[in-house]
Amino acid sequence: MNINQRNKLVIPFLLIVSAIFVFCTGRFTVQKIQEEMYNNYSNFGQLVAKTLSIQGQDLIKNNKFESYIDKILKDNEDVSFIAIKDNNGNIIFSKENSKNNIKINVTSPIIDSNGKINGSIELGLSANSVNYIQTATKKSIFLVFALGWIAFALILILNAVWATRELSILYKGVKEIENGKFGTKIINSDEKGDVGELYKAFNEMSQKLHLYEEQNIDTLTIEKNKLEAVLMSIANGVVVCDNSDNITILNNAALTILNVDEKDILNTKIQEYCDTEGENSFNDKIEEFKNTPLDIMEKKPLEFSISIGERVIKALISPVYSKVHDYLGYIIILIDMTREAEVDKLKSDFISNVSHELRTPVTVLRSYADTLYNYGDEFKFEEQKEFIGTINQEVIRLNKMVNDILDFSKFQNNELEKETQDIMPVIEDVVQSLKVLAEERHLNFSIKKEENLPEIPFNRGAISRVITNLVTNAIKYSNEETTIQIETSIEENKFIKISVKDSGCGIDAKHLPKIFDRFYRVENKTHTVKGTGLGLNLVKIAVEKHHQGKVFVQSEINVGSTFGFMLPINPTEINETLETQESVQI
């Protein structure tokens, strides 16, 4: 059983004090007994001397005094010598016991029957009996006191150990409660009084804590699960750090944005996170956050941007407080702005391209019109016709760009009316309208049609625009004196498939996933034809958004490209299938 620190100090102190007290008390008692014994011993000597003085005269007359003295010395070791002196102090008779030392001298006068003093008798006493008794008494007293002290010490130690045992039992119970083991009981039916009441109060408290835990654990678990569910369902990344910069919580979106595994980043310092370039993305900003007063950060979170690979991430850091407004750490919100950044860049490029594209035909139109206006009479008819032809081509080009922009707005915001009809006349009309443009580059058309194509519902103007965009692109990028193949077929008995194949320069595979994106244009040495970057996006919107169809592309560098789309034969059936798939996923 362990003895607490207080008892380790108190017990030795009490033992030392009690030992000193026992020693002093025993010594004082022995000294008092010794003094009393010597007083009694002196009285004994006086009594012997008086007896001898009374009997001495008769013994001297009968010549028996010497033999009497010898007998006394022989029988009593305490008498060291006996001497008879006259009135002048002269020794008349003396006898010694050579064994003993003299410690006490006793003198008594010799008085005759008439009351006259005829001398004195002197005794020397060795006090051997007193010494024996004194030694025995001293040992006995010290033995008694030592036994009493030992008993006191044992009682003191046992009491301390017992008290420590009671506190130790209570301490173990408190530690169990501290470790969350509510309901722990102290079982000790022998304890009575205050300690028993203390154990009883502890058991009642432990039981109440156990009941409280059982009543609230389900509620706490539900709330915790709700919090985790909300956190994990947030689309933006959430990273929570304590006031030591250790990452304590982060959701799945944050793991995706930071491109890490939870086991690799959880409980590490946020400053240690490195992006794909090996740079500490958050180090400087965390220092800036810490160096800024919290009341400022609370009102206006720190906002900054970081790059992780090819992604642009917007981050906001804000402090986290408890209910009593104690600072607990901070939270970092991560927003993937890559798409927005790309769109902003595409918009900028689009505005730049449109400005450039508009400037070119406007400049040509103004130049040719001004020349004809001021110097038309100086040109021959053929030259004037050539000028007017150039002006006409630039007007057509300008009109196409304006139509692309207007169609983009119309397709984005308006629903298109559909009519069940044959798609082949639309294809033939588009080819007929673009024959002149194809002949300028010595290109031919080949139209292949599958037999028994059904009529399908579609918006004639929108699909005509789609086919026109695809065929126009094929004309732009085809090599001269080649054939553009337009093919229609039935796909999976659900769709009519229209494809436009050219024999041009082809497109690199890395561009194909984004080729239908808004404002996206392939710019390289083989693709030098300018445009708005809206044509193929309009194709995708018209087909997929307004006709529940699909667009596709296949291409190979220096071989050619095939652009196309598929329109559903029965759009209602397609919609029902999509709704069923969505409900199964949910």
ZIGI-V746173 format. One record per backbone hydrogen bond with DSSP energy under -1.0 kcal/mol. CO is the residue of the C=O (numbers start at 1). NH is the residue of the N-H. E is the energy in kcal/mol with one decimal. If there is no record, write none. Layout:
CO|NH|E ; CO|NH|E
//
This chain:
4|8|-1.9 ; 6|10|-2.8 ; 7|11|-2.3 ; 9|13|-1.2 ; 10|14|-2.7 ; 11|15|-2.5 ; 12|16|-2.4 ; 13|17|-2.5 ; 14|18|-2.8 ; 15|19|-2.3 ; 16|20|-2.5 ; 17|21|-2.4 ; 18|22|-2.7 ; 19|23|-2.6 ; 20|24|-2.6 ; 21|25|-2.6 ; 22|26|-2.6 ; 23|27|-2.3 ; 24|28|-2.4 ; 25|29|-2.3 ; 26|30|-2.5 ; 27|31|-2.3 ; 28|32|-2.2 ; 29|33|-2.4 ; 30|34|-2.6 ; 31|35|-2.2 ; 32|36|-2.2 ; 33|37|-2.4 ; 34|38|-2.2 ; 35|39|-2.0 ; 36|40|-2.2 ; 37|41|-2.7 ; 38|42|-2.2 ; 39|43|-2.1 ; 40|44|-2.1 ; 41|45|-2.1 ; 42|46|-2.4 ; 43|47|-2.1 ; 44|48|-2.1 ; 45|49|-2.6 ; 46|50|-2.6 ; 47|51|-2.0 ; 48|52|-2.3 ; 49|53|-2.4 ; 50|54|-2.2 ; 51|55|-2.3 ; 52|56|-1.7 ; 55|59|-2.1 ; 56|60|-2.7 ; 57|61|-2.2 ; 58|62|-1.8 ; 59|64|-3.0 ; 59|65|-1.1 ; 60|63|-1.3 ; 64|68|-1.8 ; 65|69|-2.5 ; 66|70|-2.6 ; 67|71|-2.0 ; 68|72|-2.3 ; 69|73|-2.7 ; 70|74|-2.2 ; 71|75|-2.7 ; 72|76|-1.8 ; 76|79|-1.1 ; 78|126|-3.4 ; 80|97|-4.5 ; 81|124|-2.4 ; 82|95|-2.5 ; 83|122|-3.0 ; 84|92|-3.8 ; 84|93|-1.6 ; 85|120|-2.7 ; 86|89|-1.8 ; 90|86|-2.5 ; 93|84|-3.4 ; 95|82|-2.8 ; 97|100|-1.3 ; 104|125|-3.7 ; 106|123|-3.6 ; 108|121|-3.2 ; 110|118|-3.0 ; 112|115|-1.6 ; 116|112|-3.0 ; 119|110|-3.1 ; 120|85|-3.0 ; 121|108|-2.6 ; 122|83|-2.7 ; 123|106|-2.9 ; 124|80|-4.2 ; 124|81|-1.1 ; 125|103|-3.0 ; 125|104|-2.3 ; 127|131|-2.1 ; 128|132|-2.4 ; 129|133|-2.8 ; 130|134|-3.1 ; 131|135|-2.6 ; 132|136|-2.5 ; 133|137|-2.9 ; 134|138|-2.9 ; 135|139|-2.4 ; 136|140|-2.4 ; 137|141|-3.1 ; 138|142|-2.6 ; 139|143|-2.4 ; 140|144|-2.7 ; 141|145|-2.8 ; 142|146|-2.6 ; 143|147|-2.7 ; 144|148|-2.4 ; 145|149|-2.7 ; 146|150|-2.8 ; 147|151|-2.5 ; 148|152|-2.4 ; 149|153|-3.0 ; 150|154|-2.7 ; 151|155|-2.4 ; 152|156|-2.6 ; 153|157|-2.8 ; 154|158|-2.9 ; 155|159|-2.4 ; 156|160|-2.3 ; 157|161|-3.1 ; 158|162|-2.6 ; 159|163|-2.7 ; 160|164|-2.7 ; 161|165|-2.4 ; 162|166|-2.1 ; 163|167|-2.2 ; 164|168|-2.9 ; 165|169|-2.3 ; 166|170|-2.0 ; 167|171|-2.7 ; 168|172|-2.5 ; 169|173|-1.8 ; 170|174|-2.3 ; 171|175|-2.3 ; 172|176|-2.0 ; 173|177|-2.0 ; 174|178|-2.5 ; 175|179|-1.9 ; 176|181|-2.6 ; 177|180|-1.8 ; 180|182|-1.8 ; 181|184|-1.2 ; 188|191|-1.0 ; 192|196|-1.2 ; 193|197|-2.1 ; 194|198|-2.4 ; 195|199|-2.5 ; 196|200|-2.2 ; 197|201|-2.6 ; 198|202|-2.2 ; 199|203|-2.4 ; 200|204|-2.1 ; 201|205|-2.3 ; 202|206|-2.7 ; 203|207|-2.2 ; 204|208|-2.2 ; 205|209|-2.3 ; 206|210|-2.0 ; 207|211|-2.4 ; 208|212|-2.6 ; 209|213|-2.5 ; 210|214|-2.4 ; 211|215|-2.1 ; 212|216|-1.7 ; 213|217|-2.3 ; 216|220|-3.0 ; 217|221|-2.6 ; 218|222|-2.6 ; 219|223|-2.6 ; 220|224|-2.7 ; 221|225|-2.9 ; 222|226|-2.5 ; 223|227|-2.6 ; 224|228|-2.7 ; 225|229|-2.7 ; 226|230|-2.9 ; 227|231|-2.7 ; 228|232|-2.9 ; 229|233|-1.6 ; 237|334|-2.9 ; 238|251|-1.5 ; 239|332|-3.3 ; 240|248|-2.7 ; 240|249|-1.5 ; 241|330|-2.0 ; 242|245|-1.9 ; 245|270|-2.1 ; 246|242|-2.1 ; 247|267|-2.8 ; 249|240|-3.3 ; 251|255|-1.8 ; 252|256|-2.3 ; 253|257|-2.7 ; 254|258|-2.9 ; 255|260|-1.7 ; 262|266|-2.7 ; 265|268|-1.7 ; 268|247|-2.8 ; 269|272|-1.6 ; 270|273|-1.5 ; 275|278|-2.1 ; 279|275|-2.3 ; 279|281|-1.1 ; 282|286|-2.6 ; 283|287|-1.8 ; 284|288|-2.1 ; 285|289|-2.4 ; 286|290|-2.4 ; 287|291|-1.9 ; 293|297|-1.8 ; 294|298|-2.5 ; 295|299|-1.2 ; 296|300|-2.6 ; 302|317|-2.4 ; 304|315|-3.3 ; 306|313|-3.1 ; 308|311|-1.9 ; 311|308|-2.0 ; 312|337|-2.5 ; 313|306|-2.6 ; 314|335|-3.0 ; 315|304|-2.3 ; 316|333|-2.6 ; 317|302|-1.8 ; 318|331|-3.0 ; 320|328|-2.8 ; 320|329|-1.2 ; 322|325|-1.8 ; 326|322|-1.9 ; 328|243|-1.0 ; 329|320|-2.6 ; 330|241|-3.0 ; 331|318|-2.2 ; 332|239|-2.4 ; 333|316|-1.8 ; 334|237|-2.6 ; 335|314|-3.1 ; 337|341|-3.1 ; 338|342|-2.6 ; 339|343|-2.9 ; 340|344|-2.9 ; 341|345|-2.3 ; 342|346|-3.1 ; 343|347|-3.1 ; 344|348|-2.5 ; 345|349|-3.0 ; 346|350|-3.0 ; 347|351|-3.1 ; 348|352|-2.5 ; 349|353|-3.3 ; 350|354|-3.5 ; 351|355|-2.7 ; 352|356|-2.4 ; 353|357|-3.5 ; 354|358|-3.1 ; 355|359|-2.2 ; 356|360|-1.9 ; 357|361|-1.4 ; 358|362|-2.0 ; 359|363|-2.7 ; 360|364|-2.5 ; 361|365|-3.2 ; 362|366|-2.8 ; 363|367|-2.6 ; 364|368|-3.0 ; 365|369|-2.7 ; 366|370|-2.5 ; 367|371|-2.1 ; 368|372|-2.6 ; 369|373|-2.4 ; 370|374|-2.3 ; 371|375|-3.0 ; 372|376|-1.4 ; 375|378|-1.4 ; 376|379|-1.3 ; 380|384|-2.5 ; 381|385|-2.5 ; 382|386|-1.9 ; 383|387|-2.3 ; 384|388|-2.5 ; 385|389|-2.2 ; 386|390|-2.1 ; 387|391|-2.3 ; 388|392|-2.2 ; 389|393|-2.3 ; 390|394|-2.2 ; 391|395|-2.0 ; 392|396|-2.4 ; 393|397|-2.5 ; 394|398|-2.7 ; 395|399|-2.8 ; 396|400|-2.1 ; 397|401|-1.9 ; 398|402|-2.1 ; 399|403|-2.3 ; 400|404|-2.5 ; 401|405|-1.9 ; 402|406|-2.4 ; 403|407|-3.4 ; 404|408|-2.1 ; 405|409|-1.7 ; 406|410|-2.3 ; 407|411|-3.3 ; 408|412|-1.6 ; 409|413|-1.5 ; 410|414|-2.2 ; 419|458|-1.7 ; 421|456|-2.4 ; 423|427|-1.7 ; 424|428|-2.6 ; 425|429|-2.5 ; 426|430|-2.1 ; 427|431|-2.4 ; 428|432|-2.5 ; 429|433|-2.2 ; 430|434|-1.4 ; 434|438|-2.1 ; 435|439|-2.8 ; 436|440|-1.5 ; 438|441|-1.0 ; 438|443|-2.4 ; 439|442|-1.6 ; 441|481|-1.2 ; 444|484|-3.3 ; 446|486|-3.7 ; 448|488|-2.5 ; 456|421|-2.4 ; 458|419|-2.2 ; 459|463|-2.5 ; 460|464|-2.5 ; 461|465|-2.0 ; 462|466|-2.1 ; 463|467|-2.7 ; 464|468|-2.4 ; 465|469|-2.2 ; 466|470|-2.1 ; 467|471|-2.8 ; 468|472|-2.7 ; 469|473|-2.3 ; 470|474|-2.0 ; 471|475|-2.3 ; 472|476|-2.3 ; 473|477|-2.3 ; 474|478|-1.2 ; 482|444|-1.9 ; 484|446|-2.4 ; 485|501|-3.1 ; 486|448|-3.2 ; 487|499|-2.4 ; 489|497|-3.4 ; 491|494|-2.1 ; 491|495|-2.2 ; 494|569|-3.3 ; 495|491|-3.0 ; 496|567|-2.3 ; 497|489|-1.9 ; 498|565|-2.4 ; 499|487|-2.4 ; 500|563|-2.3 ; 501|485|-2.4 ; 505|558|-3.9 ; 508|511|-1.7 ; 511|514|-1.1 ; 512|515|-1.1 ; 514|517|-1.9 ; 517|520|-1.4 ; 527|524|-1.0 ; 533|519|-1.4 ; 534|538|-2.6 ; 535|539|-1.6 ; 536|540|-2.1 ; 537|541|-2.5 ; 538|542|-2.5 ; 539|543|-2.2 ; 540|544|-2.9 ; 541|545|-1.2 ; 541|546|-1.4 ; 543|549|-2.6 ; 550|566|-2.8 ; 552|564|-1.9 ; 554|562|-3.4 ; 556|559|-2.2 ; 556|560|-2.1 ; 560|556|-2.1 ; 561|502|-2.7 ; 562|554|-2.0 ; 563|500|-3.6 ; 564|552|-2.1 ; 565|498|-2.9 ; 566|550|-1.9 ; 567|496|-2.6 ; 570|574|-1.6 ; 571|575|-2.4 ; 572|576|-2.2 ; 573|577|-2.0 ; 574|578|-2.3 ; 575|579|-2.5 ; 576|580|-2.1 ; 577|581|-2.2 ; 578|582|-2.3 ; 579|583|-2.2 ; 580|584|-2.1 ; 581|585|-2.1 ; 582|586|-2.1
//
